[in-house]
Amino acid sequence: MVINDSSAKSTSLYHDALFHLGISRSDTTQYPVADFIRNANGWYAETNHWIWDATGDWEYDDSNYTTLPIATANLVDGQADYELPSTAQKIDRVEVMDQDANWKKLIPIDKSQIKDAMDEFMETDGAPAYYDLVGDSMFLYPTPDTAYITATSGLKVYFSRDVQMFNETSTTTEPSFNKNFHRIISYGAALDYANTFGDLNRASYLSSQVSRMKEELQTFYGSRHRDFKTRIIPKIEDNI
């Protein structure tokens, strides 16, 4: 279903929300489009997080983006700290290009896995083998040495990102997740309205519909990646 199309009200999420609130689908004053879009965006982001929770390592991305969720950056000799892409919500994979222009996958680590003092861990610059995420930054270990890596566009990050929000002029734009669950947006936005204006009977019904669809959505997306096997991650010492 599209977000808001007055010429096709039967497939418009805005008009579906009006219907569930008992508001005429030609009445855009009781529940203005701007208010609906604000609430719809909140439910869109929430649904996106439900999908991430259900999918684990499955790569889910908003199909409304025109670019892939892959970012490249230059490696700097002697620099360990690199800022993450601003739209990244989850890092899926990091690669570095070696001196022969071949990409090498880095291994994610956490400080709790490192037995040595952090300042002593892989303190000699070289070809990065590990990365650690700290806030909005990524630290590479060992620190890059341009004798061992390709600096120009030598860092590649694959990531999951937040949804691309709707705006008031959006008409034929659709939510990026499976069509069977698009009405989570209209149910949720209608629920916000019903709660705001004290329509408790409708709010109860709409809340039950949102809960039902959330469960079905997570079951659907949670069953899409069966091949992943649980890994035991060992402690890492600087003896490689």
C-alpha positions in Angstrom: 0.0 0.0 0.0 1.2 3.6 -0.7 1.5 6.2 2.0 -1.1 8.7 0.7 -2.9 8.7 -2.6 -6.3 10.4 -2.8 -6.9 9.0 -6.2 -6.6 5.4 -5.0 -8.0 5.6 -1.4 -8.5 1.8 -1.2 -4.7 1.3 -1.3 -3.7 4.4 0.6 -2.4 4.0 4.2 -3.6 7.5 5.2 -7.1 6.8 4.0 -7.0 3.4 5.7 -6.2 5.1 9.0 -9.1 7.5 8.5 -11.4 4.5 7.9 -10.4 2.8 11.1 -11.1 6.0 13.0 -14.5 6.4 11.5 -13.5 9.6 9.7 -14.7 10.1 6.1 -11.9 9.4 3.7 -12.5 12.7 2.0 -12.0 14.6 5.3 -8.4 15.7 5.7 -9.1 18.2 8.5 -9.8 16.0 11.5 -6.6 14.1 11.0 -4.3 16.3 8.8 -1.9 14.7 6.5 1.1 16.3 8.3 0.0 14.8 11.6 -0.5 11.4 10.0 2.9 11.5 8.3 4.6 12.3 11.6 2.9 9.4 13.4 3.4 7.1 10.4 7.2 7.8 10.4 7.3 6.8 14.1 5.7 3.5 13.3 7.8 3.0 10.2 11.0 3.3 12.3 9.5 1.1 15.0 8.6 -1.6 12.5 12.1 -1.4 11.0 13.6 -2.2 14.5 11.2 -5.1 14.9 12.5 -6.5 11.7 16.1 -6.1 12.8 15.3 -7.8 16.1 13.7 -10.7 14.3 16.3 -11.2 11.5 19.6 -11.3 13.4 22.2 -11.3 10.7 19.8 -11.1 7.7 20.6 -7.9 5.7 17.4 -5.8 5.6 17.4 -2.4 3.9 14.9 0.2 2.9 14.1 -0.3 -0.8 13.3 3.4 -1.1 17.0 4.3 -1.0 18.6 4.7 -4.4 22.0 3.7 -3.1 23.3 0.5 -1.6 24.2 0.5 2.1 27.9 0.3 1.4 30.4 3.1 2.2 34.1 3.5 1.3 36.7 5.8 2.8 40.4 6.5 2.5 42.8 4.8 4.9 45.2 7.2 6.6 48.7 6.1 7.5 49.0 5.8 11.3 45.3 6.6 11.9 43.3 4.0 13.8 40.0 5.9 14.4 37.4 6.2 11.5 34.0 7.8 11.7 31.1 5.6 10.8 28.5 6.5 8.1 26.0 8.9 9.6 23.0 6.7 8.5 24.5 3.4 9.8 22.5 1.7 12.5 24.3 -1.6 12.5 27.7 -2.6 11.0 27.4 -5.9 9.0 30.9 -6.2 7.6 34.2 -4.3 7.3 36.9 -4.8 4.6 40.3 -3.3 3.9 42.2 -3.3 0.6 45.7 -4.7 0.8 48.8 -3.4 -1.1 47.9 -5.8 -4.0 44.3 -4.3 -4.3 42.7 -7.3 -2.8 39.9 -6.9 -0.3 40.4 -8.6 3.1 37.5 -9.1 5.6 38.2 -7.7 9.1 37.2 -9.6 12.3 34.9 -7.7 14.7 36.3 -7.6 18.3 35.3 -6.1 21.6 37.6 -4.8 24.3 36.4 -7.6 26.6 38.1 -10.1 24.2 41.5 -8.5 24.4 43.7 -9.8 27.2 46.5 -7.2 26.7 46.3 -3.5 27.6 44.5 -1.7 24.8 47.5 0.5 24.1 49.7 -2.6 23.8 47.3 -4.6 21.5 48.8 -4.8 18.0 50.8 -1.6 18.6 52.9 -2.0 15.5 51.3 -0.5 12.4 50.5 -2.9 9.6 47.6 -4.4 7.7 44.4 -4.2 9.8 42.9 -7.5 10.8 40.3 -6.5 13.4 37.9 -3.6 14.1 36.2 -2.4 17.3 33.1 -0.2 17.3 33.1 2.6 19.9 30.2 5.1 19.7 30.2 6.6 16.2 33.7 5.5 15.5 35.5 2.4 14.4 39.0 1.5 15.5 41.3 -0.7 13.3 43.9 -3.1 14.7 46.7 -2.8 13.9 46.7 0.8 12.8 47.1 1.0 9.0 50.5 1.3 7.5 50.5 2.3 3.9 53.3 -0.1 3.1 50.8 -2.9 3.7 47.4 -1.5 2.5 45.9 0.6 -0.3 45.1 4.0 1.1 42.7 5.5 -1.5 39.2 4.1 -1.0 40.8 1.3 0.9 38.2 1.0 3.6 34.7 -0.5 2.9 31.9 -0.7 5.3 28.7 -2.7 4.8 25.9 -1.5 7.1 22.2 -1.5 7.9 20.6 1.9 8.0 17.4 3.4 9.3 14.4 3.9 7.1 14.0 6.8 4.7 11.2 8.8 6.2 8.0 9.8 4.4 7.2 13.5 4.0 3.9 15.4 3.4 4.4 15.3 -0.4 4.9 11.5 -0.5 2.1 9.9 -2.4 3.0 6.7 -4.2 5.9 5.8 -1.9 5.5 2.5 -0.1 7.0 1.1 3.1 10.0 -0.9 2.2 9.0 -4.1 4.1 6.8 -6.9 2.9 3.4 -5.7 1.6 1.5 -8.1 3.8 2.4 -6.0 6.8 2.0 -2.4 5.4 -1.1 -1.9 7.5 1.0 -1.7 10.6 1.6 1.9 9.6 -2.1 2.8 9.2 -3.1 0.8 12.3 -0.3 2.4 14.4 -1.0 6.0 13.2 -4.7 5.5 13.8 -3.9 4.2 17.3 -1.9 7.4 18.0 -4.9 9.5 17.1 -7.4 7.4 19.1 -5.2 7.5 22.2 -4.7 11.3 21.8 -8.4 12.0 21.6 -9.6 9.4 24.2 -11.3 7.0 21.8 -10.6 4.0 24.1 -12.7 1.4 22.3 -11.0 2.1 19.0 -7.6 2.3 20.7 -8.0 -1.1 22.2 -9.0 -2.7 18.8 -6.1 -0.9 17.0 -3.6 -1.9 19.6 -4.6 -5.6 19.2 -4.2 -5.3 15.5 -0.7 -3.8 15.8 0.3 -6.6 18.2 -1.0 -9.3 15.9 0.8 -7.9 12.9 4.0 -7.4 14.8 4.0 -11.0 15.8 3.3 -12.2 12.2 5.9 -9.8 10.8 8.7 -11.0 13.2 7.7 -14.6 12.5 8.0 -14.0 8.8 11.3 -12.2 8.8 12.8 -14.4 11.5 12.3 -17.5 9.3 14.3 -16.1 6.3 17.8 -16.9 7.4 18.2 -20.5 8.6 21.8 -21.1 7.6 23.5 -19.0 10.2 25.2 -21.0 12.9 25.9 -19.8 16.4 29.6 -19.1 16.9 31.7 -19.2 20.1 34.1 -16.1 20.0 37.4 -16.7 21.8 39.6 -14.3 23.6 42.2 -12.6 21.4 45.8 -12.2 22.2 48.4 -10.2 20.3 50.3 -13.3 19.1 49.2 -13.5 15.5 
